[in-house]
């Protein structure tokens, strides 16, 4: 909320133009009042992975470090507390095909109008791809939540997180993962990328998860541990393990993954095989999001429609989202399955599995980000 009476004088967005003049007016009102709200005091990080202090794998330049945790988020105003990407770098693209279009332009700032400007060209296609290379930290958490907020305002429905990370802070991965789970992200680890340690928690949170690169896990460590015996260390890690199990459960991944992590020495790494990615719920459609979508669709379009969507999604996961499949080919693969399951359906066209596909400038098949259900017999 604006901190003074200037908020009452700000024009409301009655038109498409007014919708974008409105944030500017709010920003000017904030300046007249002497600034925006301050961030709440953040708790100090307590849990990290072994590679938390490792250098950024992709050679990202170190920027000004902001002390403390990610700031409190203010989605209803244009003032966002300062935060920077000090552990990695981000690029914004409006195309999923990085081979043809590259990884887009660097995101220079996480301030409101900087993010708005970076996403402006993505409004027409309805797709934004964020290529992130680096550590999972407070800057990364701010990145995913701020891009999602601006994408909501611009009605950019397809959000793709193109991830390459060797890990970072577990507590930030949990925060960022919960934000991702609330804001319709697909998470992609492409063939030339990796996702290790804390990054695996980010992978678990996506509505859709596609893996062509390497996914690896290892044991957790507690930052500034005071343990001097195995018993004391075990007690510390039991709390960490409990928080991790709760996170995995609410994001549709297997809680047993937390136990598997604890068996791998923190200076080692265990790469997960494709069948293990499926076993631990780190690939394909997120089952929690799957259930929520099925409830919504059944309520709106009826049980027969929901059952056909269920059957389509099973076929789509098996044929179009297997490890090694080209990401850009998923849409064509899914559209080829349409007639078999009675789609598009004239009675409920907006809820078909691929109804929200963005268009491609090049005229190629669009990106598939279906949100179907699972559980009914084909």
C-alpha positions, 0 to 999 in steps of 0.5 A: 500500500502507498504510505500517504494520502497520495495513493488516493489520487492515483488514477485507476487502470480503466483501459489497457493504456491506463493499466500501464500509466497506473503503476507510473502514477503510483511510483510518482506518488511514492516519490512525493511521499518520500519513498516506499515501505521498508523490508521486514528484518530477515532471519539469518540463513541457517542451512546450506549445502556443501557447495553453498560457497562454490564459485558461480559455474557460468562465470557470472560477475559478482554484483553488489551484495545485499545483506540478509535474506530476500526482502518482503515482497509488495505485489500491489505497488511499484516500489520493491525493496533493493535486492540483486543477483549477487550469486548468478545471472539471468537473461530474459527471452520470449522464445523457448528455442534457445538454439534459434533465438539465443538466451535473450537479454541480460536482466540488468535490475530486479527493480519494478520498472526494470523487470517490466521493461525486460518482459515488455516484448513477451506480452504478444506471445504470452511466453517468458523464458528466464535463463538462470545460471548460478547459485540458489540464494536470496537474489534467485528467490526475488528473481522468480517471484518478481518475474512472476508478478510482472507476468501476472500483470501482463497476462503472460501465462507461460513461464519457463525457468531454464535452469543451470545451477550447482546448488546453494542455500537450502532455505532459499531453495525452499522459499523460491520453490514455494513461490514457483509452486504458486505461480505457474512455472515450468522448470527445464534443465536442458542438455547443456545444463545441470541441477545439483544439490539445492537446485533439485528442490527448485526442480521439484516445485515446477508445474511441469519438469523437463530434464535433459541435463544432469541432476545430482544430490548429496548430503546436507550440511548445517551452516555454523554447526556447533556439533562435536559428536555424531549424536549432536550432528544427527540431532541438528540434521534431523530438524533439517531433514524434517523441513525438507520432507515437508517441502517435498511432500507439499510439492509433489516429490517423494519424501524418501528423496530426503533420506537418499540425500543423507546417504551421499557424503557432502563432498560427493555427488550422486547423479540420478538416472532417468528412472529415478527422476520418475521414481522421486517425482522430479520429472513430468507433470507435478502431481499436486498441481495435477490434482488441483487442476483436475478438481477445477476442471471437473467442477467446470467441465464435467467428469467426462471431460476431466477423464479425457484430460487425464488420459491425454496427460498420461499419454503426453507424459509418456510420449512427449516429456520423456528424458532426452525429448527435444523441448520444442517438439513437445507441443507438436507431439501433444497436438498429434494426440488431440484427436485420440482424446476428443480435443479440442472440445467445443463445450469447454475449449479454454480448458483443453490440455494445450489451450494456453499455448503461446504463438511462435514468431517463426511459425513453428510449433508452440511450447506445450505447458499442459496442466491436465490431470491423472488418475482416470482410466483411458 
